[in-house]
């Protein structure tokens, strides 16, 4: 007997297809995708296209026999997750691999495109060692070995020129060495097929922040200016940029949230735009991004 909320695939195959909540999303998607790619379907009971897309996705996932898993998220019941992942319309589908969204689409798509998406996602889990190479390169970058990371990412791109994760990593490696011009050139030369990939959006956001950092003023001077006149919005905005440039991302977010609270329309909504740039530059599960998005949402809808 199939229990309430279970699908036939769950009963037969265990964890192949399941429903997730805000309480289980970390385990069902972020942690599970460390081992097997996970497709996340954001849907709602009232969504007409979802009723067609969902079963088609389930069929394509089931046909691959465990090479990829599927998690369904009802946006009406899990609004926090939808907001954190910037789901603006449904159906929205994301592919997660090793804890990060790496591909996705919105709306109904032809069956051939849907099948290709599922197969492309499944291939992430068996790509002749490229995923392991990307993980190793990311570790090099995190440990400060940016030059070595750049060489590894470049080698991956020689094998797979449309690998968005490797392209993003190569851009970020050059940013880490301070070579903004080269990072921008690489980003501008990316294949059109991956320009909308989440990793590329992250790289774009980090490039923008790096450009701003080059023009940031001294933190001490800007903090003094804000303390002298808390309503000096330009000084507070510049302070946020300086804090971000110094590596204090949380401090930058706090200043921008304060600026948004004081005057959300200042400079054509510059505080909100800058917050989104910072959030996009961080990993979706980063606590600074999660907390910042929650605080911003509470202000917007207060």
C-alpha positions as CSV (number, residue, x, y, z in Angstrom):
1,X,0.0,0.0,0.0
2,X,1.3,3.4,-0.9
3,X,1.3,5.9,2.0
4,X,0.0,9.4,1.9
5,X,2.3,11.7,-0.1
6,X,4.3,8.8,-1.5
7,X,4.7,8.0,-5.2
8,X,4.9,4.6,-6.8
9,X,8.6,5.3,-7.5
10,X,9.2,5.9,-3.8
11,X,7.5,2.6,-2.8
12,X,9.5,0.6,-5.4
13,X,12.8,2.4,-5.4
14,X,13.1,4.0,-2.0
15,X,14.5,7.5,-2.5
16,X,14.4,7.9,-6.3
17,X,11.5,10.4,-6.2
18,X,10.3,12.1,-3.0
19,X,8.6,15.3,-1.7
20,X,10.7,17.7,0.3
21,X,9.9,20.2,3.0
22,X,11.9,23.1,4.4
23,X,12.9,20.7,7.2
24,X,14.2,18.0,4.8
25,X,15.5,20.1,1.9
26,X,19.1,20.1,3.2
27,X,19.2,16.4,3.5
28,X,17.1,15.5,0.5
29,X,18.8,17.9,-1.9
30,X,22.0,19.6,-0.7
31,X,23.5,16.6,1.1
32,X,22.1,13.9,-1.3
33,X,23.5,15.7,-4.3
34,X,27.0,15.2,-3.0
35,X,26.6,11.6,-4.2
36,X,23.9,11.6,-6.9
37,X,22.6,14.5,-9.0
38,X,19.2,15.7,-7.8
39,X,16.5,17.4,-9.9
40,X,14.2,19.7,-7.9
41,X,10.8,20.4,-9.3
42,X,9.1,23.5,-7.8
43,X,5.4,23.2,-8.3
44,X,1.9,23.9,-6.8
45,X,-1.4,22.0,-6.9
46,X,-3.1,24.9,-8.8
47,X,-0.4,25.1,-11.5
48,X,-1.7,23.7,-14.8
49,X,1.7,23.2,-16.6
50,X,3.0,21.5,-13.4
51,X,0.5,18.7,-13.8
52,X,2.1,17.8,-17.2
53,X,5.7,18.6,-16.5
54,X,5.9,16.8,-13.1
55,X,4.9,13.3,-14.4
56,X,7.1,13.7,-17.5
57,X,10.1,14.5,-15.2
58,X,9.3,11.5,-13.0
59,X,9.2,9.2,-16.0
60,X,12.5,10.5,-17.4
61,X,14.2,10.2,-14.0
62,X,12.8,6.7,-13.4
63,X,14.0,5.6,-16.8
64,X,17.6,6.2,-15.8
65,X,17.4,3.7,-13.0
66,X,19.0,5.7,-10.1
67,X,21.6,7.8,-12.0
68,X,19.6,10.9,-10.9
69,X,17.0,11.5,-8.2
70,X,14.0,13.9,-8.1
71,X,12.7,16.0,-5.3
72,X,9.4,17.8,-5.5
73,X,8.8,21.0,-3.6
74,X,5.3,22.5,-3.2
75,X,5.9,26.2,-3.2
76,X,2.7,27.0,-1.3
77,X,3.9,24.9,1.6
78,X,7.6,25.8,1.4
79,X,7.8,29.5,0.6
80,X,11.1,30.0,2.4
81,X,12.9,27.6,0.0
82,X,11.3,29.1,-3.0
83,X,12.4,32.6,-1.9
84,X,16.0,31.5,-1.1
85,X,16.4,30.0,-4.6
86,X,14.7,33.0,-6.3
87,X,11.8,31.0,-7.7
88,X,9.7,33.6,-9.4
89,X,7.3,31.5,-11.4
90,X,6.4,27.8,-11.6
91,X,7.1,25.3,-12.8
92,X,10.8,25.9,-12.1
93,X,13.2,23.1,-12.2
94,X,16.8,23.1,-10.8
95,X,19.5,20.5,-11.1
96,X,21.7,20.1,-8.0
97,X,25.1,18.5,-8.0
98,X,27.5,18.4,-5.0
99,X,25.4,20.8,-3.0
100,X,24.9,23.5,-5.6
101,X,22.4,24.3,-8.4
102,X,24.2,23.8,-11.7
103,X,21.4,23.9,-14.3
104,X,17.7,24.7,-14.6
105,X,14.7,26.0,-16.5
106,X,11.3,27.7,-16.0
107,X,8.0,26.9,-17.6
108,X,6.9,24.0,-19.8
109,X,9.5,22.7,-22.3
110,X,9.3,20.2,-25.2
111,X,9.7,16.5,-24.2
112,X,13.0,16.3,-26.1
113,X,14.4,19.2,-24.2
114,X,13.2,17.8,-20.9
115,X,14.8,14.4,-21.6
116,X,18.0,16.1,-22.6
117,X,18.0,18.1,-19.3
118,X,17.5,14.9,-17.2
119,X,20.2,13.0,-19.1
120,X,22.6,16.0,-18.9
121,X,22.0,16.1,-15.1
122,X,22.5,12.4,-14.7
123,X,25.8,12.6,-16.6
124,X,27.2,14.8,-13.8
125,X,27.5,11.8,-11.6
126,X,29.5,9.8,-14.1
127,X,31.7,12.2,-16.0
128,X,35.1,10.4,-16.2
129,X,36.5,12.1,-13.1
130,X,35.7,15.7,-14.1
131,X,33.5,16.3,-11.1
132,X,36.3,15.1,-8.8
133,X,38.7,17.4,-10.7
134,X,36.4,20.4,-10.1
135,X,36.1,19.6,-6.4
136,X,39.9,19.4,-6.2
137,X,40.2,22.7,-8.0
138,X,37.6,24.4,-5.7
139,X,39.6,23.2,-2.7
140,X,42.8,24.7,-4.2
141,X,41.0,28.0,-4.7
142,X,39.6,27.9,-1.1
143,X,43.1,27.3,0.3
144,X,44.6,30.2,-1.6
145,X,46.3,28.2,-4.4
146,X,44.5,30.3,-7.1
147,X,47.2,29.7,-9.9
148,X,47.0,25.9,-9.4
149,X,43.2,26.1,-9.4
150,X,43.2,28.1,-12.6
151,X,45.4,25.4,-14.3
152,X,43.0,22.7,-13.2
153,X,39.9,24.5,-14.3
154,X,41.5,25.2,-17.7
155,X,42.4,21.5,-18.1
156,X,38.8,20.6,-17.4
157,X,37.6,23.0,-20.0
158,X,39.9,21.4,-22.5
159,X,38.0,18.2,-21.9
160,X,34.6,19.8,-21.7
161,X,34.4,23.3,-23.1
162,X,30.8,23.9,-22.0
163,X,31.4,23.0,-18.3
164,X,29.8,25.9,-16.5
165,X,31.3,25.0,-13.1
166,X,34.8,25.0,-14.6
167,X,34.3,28.3,-16.4
168,X,33.1,29.9,-13.3
169,X,36.0,28.5,-11.3
170,X,38.5,29.8,-13.9
171,X,37.0,33.3,-13.7
172,X,37.0,33.2,-9.9
173,X,40.6,32.0,-9.9
174,X,41.7,35.0,-11.9
175,X,39.7,37.3,-9.6
176,X,41.5,35.7,-6.6
177,X,44.9,36.7,-8.2
178,X,43.6,40.2,-8.8
179,X,43.6,39.9,-12.6
180,X,40.1,41.4,-13.2
181,X,40.7,42.1,-16.9
182,X,41.5,38.5,-17.6
183,X,38.6,37.3,-15.5
184,X,36.2,39.5,-17.5
185,X,37.7,38.4,-20.8
186,X,37.2,34.8,-19.9
187,X,33.6,35.4,-18.8
188,X,32.8,37.3,-21.9
189,X,34.1,34.5,-24.0
190,X,32.0,31.8,-22.4
191,X,29.9,29.6,-24.8
192,X,26.4,30.9,-25.3
193,X,25.0,27.6,-24.1
194,X,26.1,28.2,-20.5
195,X,25.7,31.9,-20.2
196,X,22.5,31.5,-18.1
197,X,23.9,28.8,-15.9
198,X,23.8,29.5,-12.1
199,X,27.6,29.2,-11.9
200,X,28.0,31.9,-14.5
201,X,25.6,34.2,-12.7
202,X,27.8,33.7,-9.6
203,X,30.9,34.5,-11.6
204,X,29.3,37.7,-13.0
205,X,28.3,38.8,-9.5
206,X,31.8,38.2,-8.1
207,X,33.3,40.1,-11.0
208,X,31.1,43.1,-10.3
209,X,32.0,43.0,-6.7
210,X,35.7,42.8,-7.6
211,X,35.4,45.9,-9.8
212,X,33.7,47.8,-7.0
213,X,36.4,46.7,-4.5
214,X,39.1,48.3,-6.7
215,X,37.4,51.7,-6.1
216,X,36.5,51.2,-2.4
217,X,37.7,53.7,0.1
218,X,39.2,53.1,3.6
219,X,36.8,51.4,6.0
220,X,37.7,53.5,9.0
221,X,37.1,56.8,7.2
222,X,33.7,55.6,5.8
223,X,32.6,54.2,9.1
224,X,33.5,57.5,10.8
225,X,31.4,59.4,8.1
226,X,28.4,57.1,8.8
227,X,28.7,57.5,12.5
228,X,28.8,61.3,12.1
229,X,25.7,61.3,9.9
230,X,23.7,58.0,9.9
231,X,21.5,59.4,7.1
232,X,24.5,59.9,4.8
233,X,23.3,57.1,2.4
234,X,26.2,57.4,0.0
235,X,28.7,57.0,2.8
236,X,26.8,53.9,4.1
237,X,26.7,52.4,0.6
238,X,30.4,53.1,0.1
239,X,31.1,51.6,3.6
240,X,29.3,48.4,2.5
241,X,31.5,48.2,-0.6
242,X,34.6,48.8,1.5
243,X,33.6,46.1,3.9
244,X,32.9,43.6,1.1
245,X,36.3,44.5,-0.4
246,X,38.0,43.8,2.9
247,X,36.3,40.4,3.2
248,X,33.6,41.3,5.7
249,X,30.6,40.2,3.6
250,X,28.3,39.9,6.6
251,X,29.2,43.5,7.6
252,X,28.5,44.7,4.1
253,X,25.1,43.0,4.1
254,X,24.2,44.5,7.5
255,X,25.0,48.0,6.2
256,X,23.0,47.6,3.0
257,X,20.0,46.2,5.0
258,X,20.2,49.3,7.2
259,X,20.3,51.5,4.2
260,X,17.3,49.7,2.6
261,X,15.4,50.1,5.9
262,X,16.2,53.9,6.0
263,X,15.4,54.6,2.3
264,X,14.6,51.7,0.0
265,X,14.2,54.0,-3.0
266,X,17.6,55.8,-2.6
267,X,19.6,55.9,-5.8
268,X,17.0,53.8,-7.7
269,X,17.0,51.0,-5.1
270,X,20.8,50.7,-5.1
271,X,20.8,48.9,-1.7
272,X,18.5,46.2,-2.8
273,X,20.4,45.7,-6.1
274,X,23.7,45.5,-4.3
275,X,22.3,43.0,-1.9
276,X,21.2,40.7,-4.7
277,X,24.6,41.0,-6.3
278,X,26.2,39.8,-3.0
279,X,23.7,37.0,-2.6
280,X,24.3,35.8,-6.2
281,X,28.1,35.8,-5.5
282,X,27.6,33.5,-2.5
283,X,26.6,29.8,-2.5
284,X,22.8,29.4,-2.1
285,X,23.2,27.6,1.2
286,X,25.7,30.2,2.6
287,X,24.3,31.4,6.0
288,X,25.0,35.0,5.1
289,X,22.9,34.7,2.0
290,X,20.1,32.8,3.7
291,X,19.9,35.2,6.6
292,X,20.3,38.3,4.4
293,X,17.5,37.2,2.1
294,X,15.2,36.4,5.0
295,X,15.8,39.8,6.5
296,X,15.3,41.6,3.2
297,X,12.1,39.7,2.5
298,X,10.7,40.7,5.9
299,X,11.4,44.3,5.2
300,X,9.9,44.2,1.7
301,X,6.7,42.6,2.8
302,X,6.4,44.3,6.2
